[in-house]
Protein backbone atom coordinates (compact mmCIF):
# COMPACT_ATOMS: atom_id res chain seq x y z
CA UNK A 1 0.00 0.00 0.00
CA UNK A 2 1.26 3.49 -0.84
CA UNK A 3 1.62 5.70 2.25
CA UNK A 4 -0.68 8.70 2.36
CA UNK A 5 0.37 12.02 3.81
CA UNK A 6 -0.86 12.77 7.32
CA UNK A 7 -2.49 16.00 6.19
CA UNK A 8 -5.37 14.37 4.27
CA UNK A 9 -8.99 15.41 4.74
CA UNK A 10 -9.65 12.96 7.59
CA UNK A 11 -7.11 14.80 9.75
CA UNK A 12 -9.68 16.02 12.28
CA UNK A 13 -12.25 13.23 11.98
CA UNK A 14 -11.75 12.19 15.63
CA UNK A 15 -11.19 15.18 17.90
CA UNK A 16 -10.47 12.89 20.84
CA UNK A 17 -7.50 11.55 18.90
CA UNK A 18 -5.75 14.53 17.28
CA UNK A 19 -3.05 13.89 14.69
CA UNK A 20 0.64 14.04 15.42
CA UNK A 21 2.32 17.37 14.72
CA UNK A 22 5.05 16.34 12.28
CA UNK A 23 6.62 19.79 12.07
CA UNK A 24 6.91 20.10 15.85
CA UNK A 25 8.37 16.59 16.10
CA UNK A 26 11.03 17.49 13.54
CA UNK A 27 11.90 20.69 15.38
CA UNK A 28 12.23 18.83 18.67
CA UNK A 29 14.15 15.79 17.43
CA UNK A 30 16.15 16.59 14.28
CA UNK A 31 19.02 18.83 15.37
CA UNK A 32 22.79 19.06 15.12
CA UNK A 33 24.41 16.17 16.97
CA UNK A 34 21.16 14.21 17.28
CA UNK A 35 20.80 10.59 16.23
CA UNK A 36 17.54 11.42 14.48
CA UNK A 37 18.12 12.52 10.90
CA UNK A 38 14.52 12.80 9.66
CA UNK A 39 10.98 12.33 10.92
CA UNK A 40 8.20 11.48 8.49
CA UNK A 41 4.56 11.05 9.50
CA UNK A 42 2.01 9.48 7.15
CA UNK A 43 -1.70 8.97 7.58
CA UNK A 44 -1.80 5.29 6.69
CA UNK A 45 0.44 2.50 5.48
CA UNK A 46 0.70 -1.27 5.61
CA UNK A 47 3.72 -1.57 7.87
CA UNK A 48 6.22 1.10 8.90
CA UNK A 49 8.85 -1.62 9.26
CA UNK A 50 8.34 -2.92 5.74
CA UNK A 51 8.43 0.60 4.31
CA UNK A 52 11.61 1.58 6.13
CA UNK A 53 13.38 -1.71 5.35
CA UNK A 54 12.63 -1.13 1.65
CA UNK A 55 13.98 2.42 1.82
CA UNK A 56 17.10 1.32 3.68
CA UNK A 57 17.84 -1.40 1.16
CA UNK A 58 17.35 1.07 -1.70
CA UNK A 59 19.81 3.49 -0.06
CA UNK A 60 17.04 6.06 0.45
CA UNK A 61 17.24 6.34 4.25
CA UNK A 62 20.05 7.40 6.57
CA UNK A 63 20.68 6.19 10.09
CA UNK A 64 18.28 7.88 12.45
CA UNK A 65 15.37 7.96 10.00
CA UNK A 66 12.04 7.81 11.86
CA UNK A 67 8.93 6.70 9.97
CA UNK A 68 5.59 7.11 11.76
CA UNK A 69 2.09 6.09 10.69
CA UNK A 70 -1.20 7.20 12.21
CA UNK A 71 -2.63 3.84 11.15
CA UNK A 72 -1.14 0.53 10.01
CA UNK A 73 -3.15 -1.99 8.02
CA UNK A 74 -0.63 -4.85 7.95
CA UNK A 75 1.42 -4.40 11.10
CA UNK A 76 3.37 -7.39 12.38
CA UNK A 77 4.57 -8.30 15.84
CA UNK A 78 6.92 -11.03 17.01
CA UNK A 79 6.25 -14.53 15.68
CA UNK A 80 4.32 -12.99 12.74
CA UNK A 81 1.40 -11.93 14.92
CA UNK A 82 -0.87 -9.16 13.69
CA UNK A 83 -1.00 -5.83 15.48
CA UNK A 84 -4.23 -3.88 15.00
CA UNK A 85 -5.47 -0.60 16.46
CA UNK A 86 -7.81 2.24 15.44
CA UNK A 87 -6.26 5.24 13.65
CA UNK A 88 -4.38 7.69 15.91
CA UNK A 89 -4.98 5.50 18.98
CA UNK A 90 -1.32 4.71 19.53
CA UNK A 91 2.28 5.16 18.49
CA UNK A 92 3.23 3.13 15.42
CA UNK A 93 6.73 3.89 14.18
CA UNK A 94 10.02 2.45 12.96
CA UNK A 95 13.60 3.72 13.17
CA UNK A 96 16.71 2.85 11.17
CA UNK A 97 19.92 2.11 13.08
CA UNK A 98 23.34 1.30 11.65
CA UNK A 99 25.55 0.16 14.55
CA UNK A 100 28.58 -0.44 12.34
CA UNK A 101 31.12 -0.24 15.18
CA UNK A 102 29.29 -2.95 17.18
CA UNK A 103 30.02 -6.63 16.46
CA UNK A 104 27.03 -8.28 14.75
CA UNK A 105 27.01 -10.92 17.51
CA UNK A 106 25.79 -8.21 19.91
CA UNK A 107 23.03 -6.85 17.70
CA UNK A 108 20.59 -9.17 19.45
CA UNK A 109 20.53 -6.58 22.23
CA UNK A 110 18.92 -3.96 19.99
CA UNK A 111 15.28 -5.02 20.60
CA UNK A 112 15.94 -5.38 24.35
CA UNK A 113 17.60 -1.96 24.39
CA UNK A 114 14.58 -0.54 22.59
CA UNK A 115 12.32 -2.16 25.18
CA UNK A 116 14.21 -0.41 27.98
CA UNK A 117 13.96 2.91 26.12
CA UNK A 118 10.24 2.54 25.41
CA UNK A 119 9.44 1.54 29.00
CA UNK A 120 11.56 4.39 30.37
CA UNK A 121 10.21 7.01 28.00
CA UNK A 122 6.57 6.04 28.58
CA UNK A 123 6.98 5.85 32.34
CA UNK A 124 8.35 9.39 32.43
CA UNK A 125 6.04 10.97 29.87
CA UNK A 126 2.78 9.14 30.68
CA UNK A 127 3.29 8.71 34.42
CA UNK A 128 2.49 5.00 34.41
CA UNK A 129 4.41 2.08 35.85
CA UNK A 130 5.86 -0.04 33.07
CA UNK A 131 7.64 -3.38 32.99
CA UNK A 132 9.11 -5.64 30.34
CA UNK A 133 8.14 -9.19 29.54
CA UNK A 134 11.09 -10.95 27.93
CA UNK A 135 12.20 -10.16 25.38
CA UNK A 136 10.51 -6.83 24.69
CA UNK A 137 6.78 -6.68 25.39
CA UNK A 138 5.87 -3.53 27.32
CA UNK A 139 3.52 -4.23 30.21
CA UNK A 140 1.22 -1.92 32.17
CA UNK A 141 -1.18 -2.65 35.01
CA UNK A 142 -4.92 -2.44 34.32
CA UNK A 143 -7.33 -3.36 37.09
CA UNK A 144 -4.59 -5.09 39.05
CA UNK A 145 -3.59 -7.26 36.07
CA UNK A 146 -0.54 -7.18 33.84
CA UNK A 147 -1.48 -6.23 30.30
CA UNK A 148 0.58 -5.86 27.14
CA UNK A 149 0.47 -2.28 25.89
CA UNK A 150 3.37 -2.34 23.47
CA UNK A 151 5.64 -4.51 21.38
CA UNK A 152 8.85 -4.29 19.39
CA UNK A 153 10.04 -5.97 16.20
CA UNK A 154 13.60 -5.66 14.86
CA UNK A 155 14.50 -6.66 11.30
CA UNK A 156 17.78 -6.63 9.41
CA UNK A 157 17.99 -4.21 6.52
CA UNK A 158 20.55 -3.93 3.78
CA UNK A 159 23.84 -2.04 4.05
CA UNK A 160 24.45 -2.89 7.69
CA UNK A 161 21.16 -1.62 9.01
CA UNK A 162 18.54 -2.69 11.53
CA UNK A 163 14.97 -1.41 11.41
CA UNK A 164 13.23 -1.43 14.77
CA UNK A 165 9.45 -1.11 14.84
CA UNK A 166 7.49 -0.05 17.91
CA UNK A 167 3.77 -0.24 18.55
CA UNK A 168 2.18 1.21 21.69
CA UNK A 169 -1.50 1.34 22.59
CA UNK A 170 -2.15 4.84 23.94
CA UNK A 171 -5.87 5.69 24.03
CA UNK A 172 -7.53 2.35 23.26
CA UNK A 173 -10.72 1.79 25.22
CA UNK A 174 -11.60 -1.59 26.70
CA UNK A 175 -13.99 -2.41 23.86
CA UNK A 176 -11.29 -1.63 21.28
CA UNK A 177 -8.64 -4.01 22.61
CA UNK A 178 -7.70 -6.71 20.09
CA UNK A 179 -7.47 -9.40 22.80
CA UNK A 180 -8.49 -9.44 26.49
CA UNK A 181 -4.83 -9.61 27.56
CA UNK A 182 -4.04 -6.28 25.90
CA UNK A 183 -3.98 -2.91 27.59
CA UNK A 184 -3.33 0.75 26.88
CA UNK A 185 -1.76 3.71 28.62
CA UNK A 186 -5.19 5.31 29.07
CA UNK A 187 -6.60 2.19 30.74
CA UNK A 188 -3.52 2.11 32.99
CA UNK A 189 -4.34 5.60 34.26
CA UNK A 190 -1.82 7.65 32.28
CA UNK A 191 -1.57 11.28 33.36
CA UNK A 192 -0.85 12.21 29.74
CA UNK A 193 -1.85 10.61 26.45
CA UNK A 194 -0.39 13.38 24.28
CA UNK A 195 1.22 11.28 21.56
CA UNK A 196 3.65 14.01 20.49
CA UNK A 197 5.05 14.17 24.02
CA UNK A 198 5.12 10.38 24.34
CA UNK A 199 6.92 9.90 21.02
CA UNK A 200 9.53 12.52 21.83
CA UNK A 201 10.10 10.93 25.23
CA UNK A 202 10.56 7.46 23.77
CA UNK A 203 12.88 8.61 20.98
CA UNK A 204 15.04 10.63 23.38
CA UNK A 205 15.37 7.62 25.68
CA UNK A 206 16.21 5.43 22.69
CA UNK A 207 18.86 7.88 21.51
CA UNK A 208 20.40 7.89 24.99
CA UNK A 209 20.53 4.09 25.41
CA UNK A 210 21.65 3.45 21.84
CA UNK A 211 24.47 5.95 22.29
CA UNK A 212 25.63 4.32 25.52
CA UNK A 213 25.49 0.83 24.03
CA UNK A 214 27.28 1.85 20.85
CA UNK A 215 30.01 3.68 22.78
CA UNK A 216 30.60 0.50 24.78
CA UNK A 217 31.05 -1.53 21.60
CA UNK A 218 27.73 -3.24 22.25
CA UNK A 219 28.83 -4.61 25.65
CA UNK A 220 25.53 -4.73 27.62
CA UNK A 221 27.25 -4.97 31.01
CA UNK A 222 29.70 -2.13 30.45
CA UNK A 223 26.99 0.35 29.45
CA UNK A 224 24.57 -0.69 32.21
CA UNK A 225 21.99 -2.06 29.79
CA UNK A 226 22.01 -5.63 31.08
CA UNK A 227 21.50 -4.51 34.69
CA UNK A 228 18.80 -1.98 33.79
CA UNK A 229 16.94 -4.50 31.66
CA UNK A 230 16.98 -7.08 34.46
CA UNK A 231 15.72 -4.51 36.97
CA UNK A 232 12.70 -3.73 34.80
CA UNK A 233 11.96 -7.26 33.58
CA UNK A 234 8.76 -8.70 35.04
CA UNK A 235 9.67 -12.17 33.74
CA UNK A 236 12.60 -12.69 36.12
CA UNK A 237 11.71 -14.53 39.31
CA UNK A 238 8.57 -15.97 37.72
CA UNK A 239 7.65 -19.52 36.86
CA UNK A 240 7.32 -19.52 33.09
CA UNK A 241 6.59 -21.81 30.18
CA UNK A 242 8.76 -21.30 27.12
CA UNK A 243 7.19 -22.41 23.84
CA UNK A 244 10.27 -23.19 21.79
CA UNK A 245 10.89 -23.88 18.10
CA UNK A 246 10.24 -27.48 17.10
CA UNK A 247 7.08 -27.78 19.23
CA UNK A 248 9.15 -28.10 22.40
CA UNK A 249 8.21 -26.47 25.70
CA UNK A 250 10.21 -25.79 28.84
CA UNK A 251 8.86 -24.98 32.30
CA UNK A 252 10.94 -23.46 35.08
CA UNK A 253 11.93 -20.28 36.88
CA UNK A 254 13.30 -17.40 34.87
CA UNK A 255 16.46 -16.62 36.81
CA UNK A 256 18.56 -14.30 34.62
CA UNK A 257 19.15 -12.59 31.30
CA UNK A 258 22.61 -13.57 30.08
CA UNK A 259 25.21 -11.54 28.20
CA UNK A 260 23.64 -12.48 24.88
CA UNK A 261 20.20 -11.28 25.95
CA UNK A 262 18.86 -14.82 26.35
CA UNK A 263 16.45 -15.74 29.12
CA UNK A 264 17.95 -18.33 31.48
CA UNK A 265 15.37 -20.81 32.80
CA UNK A 266 16.11 -23.10 35.75
CA UNK A 267 14.13 -26.35 35.56
CA UNK A 268 13.10 -28.57 38.47
CA UNK A 269 15.78 -31.02 37.32
CA UNK A 270 18.39 -28.41 38.27
CA UNK A 271 19.33 -27.53 34.70
CA UNK A 272 19.74 -23.90 33.62
CA UNK A 273 18.87 -23.51 29.95
CA UNK A 274 19.26 -20.25 28.01
CA UNK A 275 16.38 -19.45 25.64
CA UNK A 276 17.09 -17.15 22.71
CA UNK A 277 13.83 -17.49 20.79
CA UNK A 278 10.31 -18.53 21.65
CA UNK A 279 7.11 -17.45 23.33
CA UNK A 280 7.17 -16.97 27.10
CA UNK A 281 4.07 -17.46 29.25
CA UNK A 282 4.07 -16.17 32.82
CA UNK A 283 2.62 -18.92 35.04
CA UNK A 284 3.05 -17.46 38.52
CA UNK A 285 2.23 -13.89 39.62
CA UNK A 286 5.09 -11.75 40.87
N, C-alpha and C positions, 0 to 999 in steps of 0.2 A: 504494500500500500504506500502511496506517495504521501509524505508528511504534508499537513496543511499548516499554514501560519496561524499563530495563536490569536491573531487579530481579526479572525473571521466574524461573521455577523451573529454568531451564537455566544459571543464574548460575555455578555451580561445576562444570559438566559437563566442563571441560578444565582440570585444575589446573596444567598447564604454561602456560596462557594465562589468567591471572586477569583478572577484569573491571576496568574503570577505576573509580576511586573518585570518583564525581561530587561528593560533598560536599567532599572534600579539594581537588579541582580548583577548586571555587567559592571555598573559603576562600583558596586561594593566588593566584587570578587576579582575582576580582571584589572590588575595594576602592576606596576613595575616590581619585579622580584617575587610575584605571586606564582604559584603552581598553575593557576587557572588561566588558560590562554584565550578561551572563548566560551561564551554561554549562549546557547540557542534554545529557544522555547518554541515548540510547535503545538498546535491544537490537538492533533490526533496522529497516531502512527501505529504500525503493528507492534514493533518492539524497539525500544531505544537501543538495546544491546545490539540487535541485528543491524540497525542503521549505522551505529558507530563502528562496529566491526568492519562493515563494508567500506566505510569512509577511510578507516585506518589502513585497510589492505590496499586501497586505491591511492594511498599517499595524500589524501585530502584532509587529514586531521592531524594536528600536532598534539604532543603530550599536554595534558591539562584541558583538553576539549571537554566541555560539559554539554550533554544533549538531554533536554527535558521535554516530556510530553504531558499535556494536561489529561490525556486519555490514551491508553494502550489497548489495542484490540487483539493482540496475539502475544501477550507478555508470558514469559516463561520463568519458573522458579527452578530450584534444585530438583534433580531427578525428573526433569521435563514436566513438572507440574504447571498447570495454568495459574495465572495470577489475574484476577478480574476485580474491577472496582469502578464505580460511577465516575464520570468526568469531574476533574478538579476536586476529588475527594481525598487525594493523597499526594505523595511525592513519588514520581516515577521518572528516574533519570539514570544516565550512564556517564561514566568518565573514562577517559583514555589515559593510561599510565604507561611509561616506558622506563622501567627500572634497570637500565642497561648496566649500571655498575654493581648490581646485585646478582650473585650466582642464581641461575635458573632453579637450582635445587631448593632455594628458599622462597621462590615465588608462591608456594602454597600458603604462605602467611598472608598474602594480599587480601583474600576474602575475610580472614579473621581480623586483620588490621582494620578493614572497612567496618566490620561489625562493632569493634571497639569505638571507632569514630562516630558511627551512627548512634549507638547507644549513648555516648557521651554528649554529642551535640543535641540530641532530642531531650535528654534529661535536663540539660541546662536551659534550652530554649522553650520547652513545653512544660517544664516543672513536673515531670512524672518520673516515677522510679522505673528504670529499665534494667533488663538483664539479658544475657545471651544464652541461648540454647545451642550447644555445639552442633555444627561449626559456626553458624552465623545467622540464626533466626533471632530477631529482636522481640523480646517478651515484655508485656506490660501486665498489670494486675487489674482485672475487671470483676467486680463483685467477689473479691477474695480468691479468684482463680487466675492462674497464669494463662495468658492468651498471646498468640502470635500476632504482632502488629506490623512486622516488617521482615523482609528477606533480602538476600544478596546473592547474586550470581556473577561469577568471574569467568571470562572466556578469553582464550588466547587470540590475538589478532596478529596480522602480518607485521613484518619489520620490527620485531622485538617488542610488541605491545601487548597489553592486557586491558580488556574492557571490563569494567566492573559496573554491574547494574544494581540499582537499589530501588525497592518498592516499599513504601510506608503508608499504612492506612492512617489518615489524619482525622477526617470528620465523618467516617462511616457510622451510620446508626445501626442499632441492633438488627433491624430487619434487612439491612443491606449487606450484612456479613456473608461472605461466600460459603463459609462453613461455621458450625457452632463454636469451634475451637479458636476462631479468629477474634481479633480485637482491634481497637483503634485508639489513638491518643485521646480523642474526645470522650470515648467510653471509659477511659482510664482516669478521667478527671483533669485533663490538661488545662493549665492556666492560660495557655495561648495555643491557638490553632492557626495562626498566621503563617501560611506556607512559605512566604518570602523569608520571614525570620527563621523558620525551621530549616529551610534549605541552606541559607547562609551559615547557620550554626553547624550543620552537618558537614558542609564543604570546608569550613575553616578547621574543624576538628580533623577531618581527613587529611587536609594539607599538613597539619602539624604532625600527625602520627606517621604519615608517609615520609615526611622529611626526616624524622628521627630514625625510622627504620632504614631508609636509604643511606643516611650518613653512617649508620653502623654496619654497612655492608650486608644488610638483611638479617643480622644476628638478632633474634627476638629477645634474648636475655639481656644483651648489652644495651639495647634501647629501652628496656622496661616493658616491651609489648607483651612478652610471655606472662610476666607477673600481673600486669594490668588485666589481661584477658582472663586469667584464672580467677582474679578477684571478682570479676563481674559475670562469671559463667555459672548459671543456675544448674547446669548439668552435673558439675562436680559435687561429690558427696551423695549423689542420688543412686538408687538402684535403677538401672536402665536395661532396655532390650535394644540391641543393635541388630537391625535387619541388614545383612551384608550381601554383597554380590554372590551369585551362585546359590540363591535361596537358602543361605545359612544364617542362623541367628545366634546371638551371644547374649547371655544375661549375666549381669554382675554389677559391681559398684564402680562408678566412674571416679577414678582416684587422681588423675592428673591429665594435663595437656603437655605432651613432650616437645622437644626442640624442633620437631618437624610439623607441629600443629596437630598431631594425631591425638585422639582421645584414648587414654589408657584405661582399660576395664579390667578389674580384678574379679575373677570368677570364684565360686565357692570351692573349686578344686585348688585354689591357691596360685593360679596362673594369671599373670598380668599380660594382657594382649592389647597392643596398640591398634586402633581402628582409624584408617585414613579416609574411608569412603563408606557411606551407608546411611540409613535412616535411624535416628535415635529416638526411642520412646521413653519418656520419664515414667517410671513405675511407682516411685515412692515420693510423696511430698517432701519438700525441704523442711 
